[in-house]
Amino acid sequence: MTLSLEHDCPECGDPWGFYCAASTGMYLGTKEKWHCPECDYGFVVVGDIDTPAASA
């Protein structure tokens, strides 16, 4: 599992990417929570499905 994801943040435009805040194995696949280091925008990925998440 990689701990960083190269993707621009839709909230602040941070070009450096996201860090993996948590990862859990589930019967649907691996659940990963990704967060922007600048503004804490986050989203969740379960298997191949990603969904926006509220900032914590």
C-alpha positions as CSV (number, residue, x, y, z in Angstrom):
1,M,0.0,0.0,0.0
2,T,1.3,3.4,-0.9
3,L,1.1,6.2,1.7
4,S,0.8,9.1,-0.8
5,L,-1.5,9.8,-3.8
6,E,-0.4,12.3,-6.5
7,H,-3.6,14.3,-7.1
8,D,-4.5,18.0,-7.0
9,C,-6.8,19.0,-4.2
10,P,-10.2,20.3,-5.4
11,E,-10.5,22.6,-2.3
12,C,-7.1,24.4,-2.1
13,G,-5.4,23.3,-5.4
14,D,-2.4,21.7,-3.5
15,P,-0.4,20.1,-6.2
16,W,1.6,17.8,-3.9
17,G,-1.1,15.2,-3.3
18,F,-2.8,13.5,-0.4
19,Y,-1.6,11.3,2.5
20,C,-3.2,8.1,3.6
21,A,-4.8,8.8,7.0
22,A,-6.2,5.3,7.6
23,S,-6.6,1.9,5.9
24,T,-8.8,-1.0,6.9
25,G,-9.5,-4.4,5.3
26,M,-13.2,-5.1,4.6
27,Y,-15.1,-7.8,2.7
28,L,-15.7,-5.2,-0.1
29,G,-12.0,-4.4,-0.4
30,T,-9.6,-2.1,1.3
31,K,-11.0,1.1,2.8
32,E,-8.6,4.0,2.6
33,K,-9.0,7.5,3.9
34,W,-7.0,10.2,2.1
35,H,-6.5,13.8,3.3
36,C,-4.9,16.9,1.9
37,P,-2.0,18.1,4.1
38,E,-2.9,21.8,3.5
39,C,-6.6,22.1,4.0
40,D,-7.6,18.6,5.4
41,Y,-10.0,17.9,2.5
42,G,-10.6,14.2,2.5
43,F,-12.2,11.4,0.6
44,V,-12.6,7.6,1.1
45,V,-11.8,4.8,-1.3
46,V,-13.3,1.4,-0.9
47,G,-11.9,-1.1,-3.4
48,D,-12.2,0.8,-6.7
49,I,-14.9,3.2,-5.5
50,D,-14.1,6.7,-4.2
51,T,-16.4,9.1,-2.5
52,P,-16.0,12.7,-1.1
53,A,-15.8,12.9,2.6
54,A,-16.2,15.9,4.9
55,S,-13.2,17.5,6.5
56,A,-12.5,16.3,9.9
